[in-house]
């Protein structure tokens, strides 16, 4: 196997151009939004806090996440091809898992950051100091790297003889396992179980953090104080809900 063929949205040239334009707009909006966040945090010294340091890491992960999946599909539309090399497919799977896993871990860390800031404000500077922030951000990246290496290595260790048609517009493990020479149901179930275990673990930690946060916020006497505390948590909850709901729809729906 030297290359794979990715799914295209349509064989019609006009629809391919439409797909390219739609993907380009999505990519440019994401690129500008995340670059704006990164630039604003770097230039504004008032934003040199743990929460915004973690936000920079989240923006970098989002940029990597969308670049890995969309750019190749856009290039294929322009060149009117569907192929991706074996190494290119390997790289796509590796970085896709790396960025998505690190994303989940980082969102969990950000929930803990809000928990310490609201529930233990007097200990915040000691717990979330600069060294601690670098260490926990690095732990999210390293954990994503290890998970990615494990899943990518085990996937590409198998022999592919079920054709080279990947039923997705980028390379992902569930679709690649369908091309294995043997029944891949066991491998696919194993991947899903590991993903669910990690996802649920992070989800439980986030829920526990927010239960503590809500209990603390509800005891704040002033309405303005409660509103300020909730406003720092709402963006994180929104991002995490969107991330979990879209992943659930994509991977846990019936075959």
Secondary structure, DSSP 8 states (H G I E B T S, - for coil): --EEEE--S-SSHHHHHHHHHHHHHHHHHHHHHHHHHHHHHHH-GGG-SHHHHHHHHHHHHHHHHHHHHHHHHHHHHHHT--EEEHHHHHHHHHHHHHHHHHHHHHHHHHHHHHHHHHH-GGGHHHHT-HHHHHHHHHHHHHHHHHHHHHHHHHHHTS-B-S-SEESSSS--HHHHHTTBSS--HHHHHHHHHHHHHHHHHHHHHHHHHHHHHHHHHHT-SSHHHHHHHHHHHHHHHHHHHHHHHHHHHHHSS--
